[in-house]
Amino acid sequence: QVQLVESGGGLGQPGGSLRLSCANSGTIFRFNTMGWYRQAPGKQRELVADISSDGTTHYADSVKTRFTISRDNAKSTVLLQMNNLKPEDTAVYYCKAERGDAIWRLDYWGQGTQVTVSS
């Protein structure tokens, strides 16, 4: 069973940095794409960044020059380095991992970690 656990959220200052980490504390599987999503109050959940098993990354335009996603395939972990934080980055951040192939697919989500950017 997969159990994704996020850590590293909290209070950050505008212009500051935070690093989020997501680890699988359950059965170790090889994941395809892993990523980070966020949901601000009153808004839909949106993709922040994702990374495929070969290292290909995608970023939301709003974070492209500020956030960096990376992963450790052996440990099934994914990190999100967030620099130059802005108040609009305030949201609950969720880790997501995908397994499957052309025929089937399973998505796993973490419980979420709160990120608040405020002075």
N, C-alpha and C positions, 0 to 999 in steps of 0.2 A: 504494500500500500504506500502511496506517495503522500508525504506530508511536507508541504512547503512552509518554511518558517522565515518570516522577514525580521530584520533587525536594523537598527541604525537610524530610525526616525527620531523626531523630536523637534526642538525649537532651533531654528537657524536665523541668522540675521541677514538682512538684505546685503548682497555682495559677499556673503560668506559661503561656506561649503558644508555639505553633509555627504556621507556615504552610506548607501543602503546595501544590505546583503541579504541574500535569499539562499537558504540551504534546504536540501531534502533530508529530513530526519527519518524518513521511512525507507522502504526498499529502494535500492539504487537501480535506476534504469537509465538507459541512454535516451536523453531527450533530444528532440529535433530543435525547434525554436524555443528559446526562453526569452522572457521579456518583462518589462515593467509597464504597468498601466496606473492611471490615477483617476480619482473621482473627487471633484470639489463639491461642496454643498450646493444642491440644486442643479447640478450639471451631470451629464452622462459620463460614464467611464470612458477614458480615452487612452490610446496608446501613447506612451512616452518614448520607449525605445525597445527594440528587440534585437536578438542576435541568433543566427542560425548555428548549427553544429560546425559549420566550416568557417565561422567567424564573420560572416556577412552581417552588417548592422543596418538598422533603419532607425531614424529619429524623427520625432515630431518637429516641425519647423520651429516651434517656440523654444525648443531646448537644444537645437542642433549644435550650436557653438559653445554650449555651456555644460552639457551632460555627456558622460562617457559610460557606455555599457561594456562589460566584459564578462567572461565566464570561464569556469574551470570544469571541463568536461569530466575529468576523473572524479571530481567531488560533487558533480551535479549542482554547482553553485553559480549564481549570477550576481554581479555587483553593479551598482549604479553610482558613479561618482558625480555629484551635483555641485557645480561651481557657480559663482556669481548668482546666487539665489535671488529670486524676486518674490514679492508678496503673492503674485499670481501663481507661484509654484505650490502654494498651500493646498493640500489635498491629502486624502488617504491614498497611499501608494500600495499597489498590489503586484505581487510576483505571479507570473504565469509560466507554465511549462507544458509543452506539447509532446505527445508520443504518437506514433503511428506510421502509416505508410499510405500508399495510394488508395487503399481499400478502407482502412479504419483510422480513426483519430480519437484520442482522448486529451482533454484539456484539464489541467490541474491549476488551482488557484490557492494562494496563500490567504491568510486572514486579513492582511493589510497592516500597514504601519502609518501612523499619522505624521505628516510633515507640516510644520507651521513656520512660515517665514514672516518675521515681524521684528521691529526694533523696540 
